[in-house]
Amino acid sequence: MVTPPTPKPLAKPLAKPWIADIHAYVPGKAHASDGRELVKLSANENPLGSSAAAIAALAQARKPSDYPDPDSHALRSALGELFDIDPARIVCGTGSGELLGLAAQAYAGPGDEILYSRYSFSLYEIAAKRCSASPVVAPDNDFGTDVDQLLRLVSDQTRIVFVANPNNPTGSYLPAAEIARLHAGLPQDVLLVIDHAYAEYLTDEEDDGGLALAAAHENVLVTRTFSKIYGLAGERIGWATGAPDIVANLNRIRGPFNVTNHGQAAALAAVGDQQFVQASRDHNAAELARFTEFVEGLGNYGLRPIPSKANFLLILFEGDVTAEMALNALADAGYATRWLPGQDLPQGLRITIGTAAQMDDVMAALRKLVEGA
Ligand SMILES: *Cc1c(COP(=O)(O)O)cnc(C)c1O
């Protein structure tokens, strides 16, 4: 009898191929290539900072030696009251990013497909690959989400559709009728995840109906975050709502103490300070309109703003002045912005709406660049 040769042991642990294939998330930069610290208009943070009530709550939060409330009870109750949702239908996360990943992990695996639009949030690809599902990318419609293209690509393997509304990095948005049409066109066993990271920047009239869909259907999950309009990105707090069954599944696999003492306290206080949210929304609306109009005025130089409903503007550079030149000119002026070659948008520069003074600087630097080119 011939004994088969014993396989040679590997010299080191081997990551799963679908993990090794992941390009790690690229965060917005805060430094120039020469190391200089820049004003960050690259990560869609709130230029007004955080609610004073949230800052005060952080200072008074419980002892760091104690574990936090594992179920974020007080925060879920406050959110339930604000949005008229049964807190049993809410789960909190370490940012909404954790919840997007958990949704993928709970509902998709090897051989399954996770569908989303081209030019949408870069975390969706990571969420899909992390659980060994295949990402399927639907063509966009002039940089916006195209419902027909998404529906066309639904297959028997599709388990999840991710839609960010408003979308990052484009700022584009689908109105309620389009979100409803997308949901109506999906098989009932496909989970529609509506990522509302920027939903608070919409007016009441622009509500996309996502929360109502999540309340009424078994296959809709809405994710929200305290990182954007609430100005608490550093505390890592998000939440999601959907059918009790979906929430139960996310609770099974989330980190057991996923939201810190400080995070829960700050978010609770922030929910109670809707004046800050309103002030942030008003500021953004005014400065976004002013900046968009300015960029429209540079159309002769090949600059094109994608109409945005979020707290940033994506500018396409379609002439002699390139997005990379603008990235560098703004860095010289002291500002970090987000150039997007890694997201298939080498012609795109995403700029977070800052304070009025910061936007004045940005506009002056862009004008100087195009007029000098
Ligand atoms: C910023 C952002 C998030 C929020 O991530 P957190 O983990 O909550 O900080 C989620 N989705 C989109 C589209 C975003 O741009």
The ligand as an ORCA input file, in Angstrom:
! r2SCAN-3c Opt
* xyz 0 1
  C     -21.242     57.845      6.517
  C     -22.133     56.782      6.004
  C     -22.630     55.800      6.849
  C     -22.389     55.887      8.328
  O     -21.424     55.103      8.815
  P     -21.301     54.995     10.395
  O     -20.749     53.625     10.562
  O     -22.681     55.116     10.972
  O     -20.401     56.087     10.851
  C     -23.474     54.835      6.343
  N     -23.828     54.854      5.049
  C     -23.404     55.807      4.208
  C     -23.877     55.827      2.826
  C     -22.515     56.778      4.668
  O     -22.063     57.711      3.828
*
